Amino acid sequence: MLREYSEDGQLLSEVPYQYGVLHGLGRWWHPNGQLATEKEARFGTVLSRREWNAAGELTGELKLDENDPLYHDVMKQMERERRG
């Protein structure tokens, strides 16, 4: 988990990495402490992303479609990882 802090110690981002790429739920915050972005990724592929403005209002949302071939590739990788 890579964490970035401001000079005054406030958490600015929390990003999980595995195999050198984004893997898991990453979060980034506005300077006022409000959540700015959340990304859910597996093996570097972003499956979903949500963004908020500094007031906490949701401004954007994206989710990888389950019919997308890339989605199926990620699911296959996850299954291989589970099996070891």
C-alpha positions, 0 to 999 in steps of 0.5 A: 500500500502506497500512502501519500501525505501532505506536509502537515500530515494529512492523508492525500492518497492510499493506493494498493499495488500488487505486481507493480500495478494498481490492485485493489481499492485506491483512494485520493482526497481533496486538500479539505479532507473530502474524498476525491476519487476511488478506483477499484482495480485488478492487475492494473485494470480499473474496474470502477471509478467514482469522483467527488467534488470538494463539497462531497457531491458525486461528479462522475462514475465509471464501471467496466461493463461485464460484457467487455472482453477486458473484464473477462480477462481480469476475472480469469486472472483473479481465478488463476491467482485464487488457485495459486 
